[in-house]
Amino acid sequence: MELVLSDWQKKRSAHVRDMRIWMEIHNLIFSDMEECKELAKYGGEPPCMLCYGDTGSGKSAQIEKFRNDHKRYEKADRSVIPVVYSVLPTKLSERGLLIKLLKAIGQEIEDYKELDEDDLLQLIVKYVDQLGIELFIIDEAQGFLEHESRRLVYDATECLKRLIIETKRPFILFGMPWCLYAIEQNSQLASRFLRRRYLSPFIISELSKKAVYLNFLDELDERLGFEEKADLKSREISLRLFVVSRGNLRVLRNVIDQAAFLAIKENARQITYDHFLKACEAFFPGDENPFRMQNLDKLEFFELEKPSYWDQNAKRGVNPVVEQTFTEVKTLSEIV
């Protein structure tokens, strides 16, 4: 059935879904990226950075914002591409990385087979100067590890090191937590990525971290644009939202955005408790809905205990990626 919304409702829905709340860690990463870009202009080794976090931690939104702030533009005599963005291919090779970057720059070469790795690298160096490239962003950096051979992993990371040296431009890597292991396989590359930023999920069992969570909800509540705030940081709503999201930013926003959409459809003055109840049921049908449970203190929840990582001792044929692990079940009465 077609969804019928007024122009006003469409505009309000787009505002909610596109709006981002940047916390201290996000602003630190933005600042670091700008600093890497600017410091590279003054000589010496270009400063690089690694940003990592599990699925739903906000990496993609961070990249999108930075790219939007540094879009390609045209001068009278040439195009300028301040930031080049590329996603690592699976089963990455040295040659594959170089071709991927050339395509990200926008250069279509008819026959790459005629060029060896050194030729491809020098092409990138040439375009860096011609197009005013100031910084490279590489996403899905865990792709460096998608090889069974440690030699192939080393070769791919060695190629990245050469790119940094030859282009004299900073590289910012974004990936899952276990991409750390790939960087550490090449000590000379690891020393170039001393800036490392972890995008962690929300935590409520520690007062200082709980304050970060509540501040996020309060700022989001303020900017959603309803006539009346939903009081997202209230005990009744904030803790139930944590139960359903386990502190994962993407899940949390999906539930809140869905509740906001339901309120917009009804032309409501605010998001109500009932909207959150229905939003949870839309995403998690059949699961125990924390908004249906009256006794808040008896609600059970989990927090992240350890992010995903690469098990270097995994046996052949066994997936070396160990998924993120959570604490044993807790009740809200234990921490409130």
N, C-alpha and C positions, 0 to 999 in steps of 0.2 A: 504494500500500500504506500502510495506516495506521501511523503511528509510535507504538509502544507504549513508554511510559516509566513508571517508578514515580513515586510522588509525590515521593520524594526527588530523583530525577533531574530532574523538572520544576522543582522549587524551585531546584536547583543551576544549571540552565540559565538560569532567569529571573534569578538573581543575576548570572551572568556577563554576560548580554546587557544588563541594565539598569545595570550598574556603569560609572561614569565616573571618569576620572582627570583632575583639573583641574591644569593646569600653570601656570607663572608668568603667562603671557599671559592665561589664562582668569581667574585670580584678580584680575589687574589690571583686566580688563573688568568683572567683577562689582563690584569696588570703585568703579570709575568710575561705573557705573550707579547704585549706591547714593548716591554723592556728588552726582551730577546731581539725583537725586530730592530729597535733603535740602537742597542749596543753594538750590533753587528756592523753598523755603519762606521764605527770608530776603530776598526782594525782588530787584530788578535783573533783568537778562535771564536767562531760564532756561538753564542750561548744557545743551548737546546734544552728541551723540557719533555718530560713524560707525564701524561695525565692518564690515570687508570681508575677503573671502577667496574663493578658488575653491571649486568643488564638492568636498565631502568634507573641508572644513577644520574643521568642528565648530561652525558657526554655529547650526544648529538645536538642538543639545544645550545650547548656552549659553543660548539663548532659553528653552527648556523649563525649565531649572533656575531661572532668574530668575522666570519666571511661577509656577512651583510654590511658590516662596518668598514670593510676594505674591498669593495667591489671593483671589478675591472672598469676602466674608463678610457676615453679616447683623447689623445692629443692631436695636434694638427698633422704631425708626421708619423705617428705610431700609436699602437695600443699599449696600455700599461696594465699589468696584472700584478698588483701588490702581493696577493696571497694565492698560492697554488694549493689546491686540495685534491687528494687522491686517496682511494681506498685500496689497501693491499689485496692483491689477488690471492686465492688459495694456492697451495703448492708453489710458493714464491721462489723465483730464481733471480739471480743477478740481472740477467737480460730482461726478465719479465718486469722487474721493478723499474728499470730504466725506460722501457717502452711505455709502461703505465704512466710514468711522470711526463713523458713527452706528449702523450695523449691528453693528460690533464692540463698541460700548458696550452693545448689546442693545435699542436703541430701534427698533421697527418702526413706521414712519409710513406710513399707508395710501396717501397720494398725494404723492410727492415732487414731482410736476409742479407742484403749487400753490406750491412754495417756490423762490425763487431762491437763488443761491450765498450771498448775505449772510444770508438767513434760516437756511440750513443751518448756516452758521458760528456764528451766534448760538445755535442749538440746542445745538451741541457745547459752547460756552462755558457754557451753563446747566447741562448735565449734568455738566460737569467739577466744578462746585461742589456740585451736588446729590448726586453719587455719590462724592465724595471721591477723584476721579481724581488721581493724583500723577505719572504718567509714561505716555508713549505709546511703544510699540515698533512700528516699521514694518519688515516683512520684504520681501525681494525688491526692494530700493530701486532696482535697475537698471531697474525698470519706468518710472521717470521718463524714460528715454531711448527708449522704444519708440514713437517718433514720427518721421516723416520731416521734420517742421517744427521748426526751432529755436524758433519762437515758441510752439508748443504745449509744448515742454519747459520753456521759461521760465515759461509760465503755470502749469504744474503745480508747479514749484518755488516760484513766488511764492505760491501757495496754501498751501504748507507753511510758508513764512515768516509768513504772516498767522496761521496756526494757532498757531504758537509765540508770536507777539506777543499774540494775543487770549486764548488760554487761560492764558498765563503758566506753562506746563508744559513740562518737557524732552521732547524727542523723541529716541529712539535709533533710528538706521537700521542695518539689517543688509542686506548685499547682496554681489554679485560685485564684484571690484576695479574694473570699469569704471563702477560707480555714482559713483565719484569725479568723473568728467567731468560728470555731471548736476549735481552740487552746485556745481561750479566755473562752471557757466553763469550762475549768479546770485550775483554777488559779495557781496551783502548776506546771502544765505543761507549762503554758504561761510564767512563770518566768524563765523557762529553755530555751526559745526561744526569748531571748532579741535581738539577731541579726536578723533583718528583712530587706530584700532587695526587692525592687519593680522594676520590669522590665517594664518600661513605654514605650508607643509609642513615636515617634518623634513629636515635636511641632515646629512650625515655627513662631508663633505670638509673641514669646519672643526672644530677640536677642541672649541671651546666649544659649538657647535651639536650636535655629535655627543654631547656629555655630556648635553644636554637629552633627546635621543632615548633614550639608554641609561637615564637616570633614569626616564623615562616607562615603559619596559619593565620596569624593576625594581620600580617601585611597582605596576604592573599585575599582575606576577607574584605579588607579595606578597598582593594582594587578591583574586586569583582563587579562593582558598579550597581549593586542593588540599592533600593531606597533605604533598606535597613540591613545591617550586618547580620550574618547568620550566627555569630559568636562561635566561630570555628575553634577558638582556643579554649572554650569552656570544657570543663571536665567531662561532661556528658557526651560531647561530640568528639573532642580531640582524641580521647582514649579509645573510643570505638573505631575511629578512623585508623588509629595505629594498629589495632587488633587486625583489621581487615587488610592493611597494607604491609604489615611487618616493617614499616619504616621505609619501604621502597618508594622513591619519589614518583616514578611513573604510575604505579598502581594508585598511590594517594591522589595524584592529579586526575587520573581517569575517573575515580569515584566522585571527587568533588566536581569535576567538569560535568559529569552526567547528572548529578543532583542539580547543578546550576541550570543545565539545559531543561530539565523537567520543570523547574521554577519559571524559566523564561517562557516555556510553552503555555503555562497557566497565567502568564502576566502577573506573577506573584511579586509582592513587595520585597520578599526575602526568601532565601533557601530555608526550608523548614526541616525539622527532624524527619518528617514523613518522606521528604524528597531524598534524604540520605538513605533511608530504609529501602526505598524503591530502587535507588541507584545500586546499592549492594546486591539486591536480588537480580538486577539486570546483568551484572558481571559474574556473580557467583551463585547461580540458581541451585537450589538443593543444599547448599552449604549452610552451616549455622550462622545466621545473620546477627552480628553483635547489636544491631539496632532493634532487634526483636527481644533481646534479653533485658529484663528489668533491672536485675541486680548487677550493677557495674563492677563491684569488687570481685565478683566471682568469674568475670570474664578471663579467659586464658589467652596468653599471647606469647610470641617468640621475638627474639631480637637476634641480629646477626652476631655470630660468635667469631667467625673467621671467613674472610673473603675467599673466593676461588683461587686456586694456585696450581702450579705445575709440579707433579710428582716425578722428580728426576729418577727415582728408583722403581718406577712402575715397570712391571714385566712386559716383555714384548707381546703385543696383541691386546694389551689392556690400555684403555684410554688414560693417558697421564694427567688429564685435567680433572682435578678434584673440585667438585662444585662447592659453592659457599655452604657453610654449615651454620645452624642456628642453635641457640641455647635450648636447654630443656624447657618444657612448658612452665610458665609462671602465671600467677594470677595478679590482677591489678592491685589487689589488696596488699601484696608484698612490696610494692614500690610507691604507692600513692600515700 
